[in-house]
Amino acid sequence: MAESLNPAATHHLPSFITAPGQTDVPMVVTGVLLVLGVLLFGIVFFKLHTLPERVAHKSQKIQFEIVAVLGLIALFTHMHIFWVIGLLLALIDFPDFGTMMSRIARSVEKMAGIKTTEPATERPPEIGPDVKRADEAAGMPPQRHDRSKEGDRAVAAMKPETVPASQKEASHA
């Protein structure tokens, strides 16, 4: 028995219908486009997500680590407020109090007669020529001390005398 076509059926099939056993080209193209679309969307999402961190890193911000942590929290909790806070922190310039305070500290050390060779290192201050060590002031022979004890003695020699509590001025409540 020969199969005959239905008289209402068309004699011509559309191009998206493939014959049995052949490769479905439109499905393969759609699959490749879907995979590329998901990858590109992920790349754009992560680039946008790391925007605050990149802005803070480029401009050498002090709060870079805080911005990075806020970005990670936003990524894993899906709470966008952390991302917004991180972006705002990345865009704000905080004043540099460290440089100003170190310059003030060096000026005060200079006025006190304490010599410092490098302002960037955190060494104990050396004893200046006008500050006597505690053992020299007591008339004892000089002893060999390490630098930290000399710095402590210099600081102790510069401190004002303590006033007993009974002589202090009454505080106002």
C-alpha positions in Angstrom: 0.0 0.0 0.0 1.5 3.2 -1.1 1.2 6.1 1.2 -0.4 9.1 -0.4 -0.4 12.6 0.8 -3.5 14.2 2.2 -5.0 16.4 -0.5 -5.1 19.3 2.0 -1.4 19.0 2.9 1.2 21.2 1.1 3.7 19.6 -1.2 6.4 21.9 0.0 7.8 21.7 3.7 9.2 24.8 5.5 13.0 25.1 5.8 13.0 24.7 9.7 11.6 21.2 9.5 14.4 18.7 9.0 14.2 15.3 7.5 14.6 12.3 9.8 18.3 11.5 10.6 19.7 14.9 9.6 21.1 17.7 11.8 18.7 20.3 13.0 20.6 23.4 12.1 18.3 26.0 13.6 18.3 24.2 17.0 22.2 24.1 17.0 22.4 27.8 16.1 19.8 28.6 18.8 21.8 26.6 21.4 25.1 28.3 20.5 23.5 31.7 20.7 21.9 30.8 24.1 25.3 29.7 25.5 27.1 32.8 24.2 24.3 35.1 25.5 24.5 33.6 29.0 28.3 33.9 29.1 28.2 37.5 27.8 25.4 38.4 30.4 27.5 36.9 33.2 30.6 38.8 32.1 28.7 42.1 31.9 27.1 41.3 35.3 30.4 40.7 37.0 32.0 43.7 35.4 29.2 45.9 36.7 29.2 44.1 40.0 32.9 44.9 40.5 32.6 48.5 39.4 32.9 50.0 43.0 36.0 47.9 43.7 37.7 48.9 40.4 36.9 52.6 41.0 38.3 52.5 44.6 41.4 50.6 43.4 42.1 52.9 40.5 42.1 56.0 42.7 44.1 54.4 45.6 41.3 54.9 48.2 41.9 54.2 51.8 38.6 52.4 52.1 39.4 49.9 49.3 39.1 46.9 51.5 35.7 48.0 52.9 34.4 48.5 49.3 35.7 45.0 48.3 34.0 43.4 51.3 30.7 45.2 50.6 30.8 44.0 47.0 31.3 40.3 48.2 28.4 40.7 50.7 26.2 42.1 47.9 27.2 39.3 45.6 26.3 36.5 48.0 23.3 38.0 49.8 21.7 39.6 46.7 21.0 42.7 48.7 21.7 45.6 46.4 22.0 48.2 49.2 25.5 46.8 49.9 26.6 47.4 46.3 25.2 51.0 46.4 27.0 51.7 49.7 30.2 50.3 48.2 29.8 52.5 45.1 29.2 55.6 47.2 32.3 54.8 49.4 34.4 54.3 46.3 33.3 57.7 44.9 33.9 59.6 48.1 37.4 61.0 48.9 38.1 60.9 52.6 40.6 63.5 53.9 44.1 62.2 54.5 44.5 62.7 58.3 47.5 60.5 58.5 49.8 62.8 56.6 48.7 65.8 58.5 49.0 64.0 61.9 52.5 62.8 61.1 53.6 66.3 60.1 52.2 67.6 63.4 54.0 64.8 65.3 57.3 65.6 63.6 56.9 69.3 64.4 56.2 68.6 68.0 59.2 66.2 68.2 61.3 68.9 66.7 60.1 71.5 69.2 60.7 69.0 72.0 64.3 68.4 70.8 63.7 64.8 69.9 65.6 63.9 66.8 64.0 61.6 64.2 65.9 60.4 61.1 63.0 58.9 59.1 59.4 60.1 59.6 57.9 57.1 57.9 59.3 54.5 60.4 57.7 53.9 63.8 60.8 53.9 66.0 60.8 55.2 69.6 62.0 58.7 69.9 65.6 59.4 70.7 66.7 61.6 73.6 67.4 65.1 72.6 70.4 67.1 73.9 68.3 69.2 76.3 66.5 66.3 77.9 68.4 64.3 80.5 67.8 60.7 81.2 66.4 59.8 84.5 69.6 58.1 85.8 71.7 61.1 84.9 69.3 63.4 86.6 69.5 61.3 89.8 73.3 61.4 89.7 73.8 57.7 88.8 76.4 56.6 86.3 75.0 56.2 82.8 74.0 52.7 81.9 73.6 51.0 78.7 69.9 51.0 77.5 68.1 49.8 74.5 66.4 52.5 72.4 62.9 51.8 73.5 63.8 52.4 77.2 65.5 55.6 76.3 62.4 56.7 74.4 60.2 55.8 77.4 62.4 57.8 79.7 62.4 60.8 77.4 58.7 60.7 77.2 58.4 60.3 81.0 60.8 63.3 81.5 58.6 65.5 79.3 55.3 64.6 81.1 53.9 67.2 83.5 53.7 66.5 87.2 50.5 64.8 88.3 48.2 66.6 90.6 46.5 64.8 93.5 42.8 64.4 93.1 42.1 66.6 96.1 43.8 69.5 94.4 42.0 69.1 91.1 39.3 71.6 90.1 35.8 70.4 90.6 34.1 69.3 87.4 30.8 70.7 86.4 28.1 68.2 85.8 
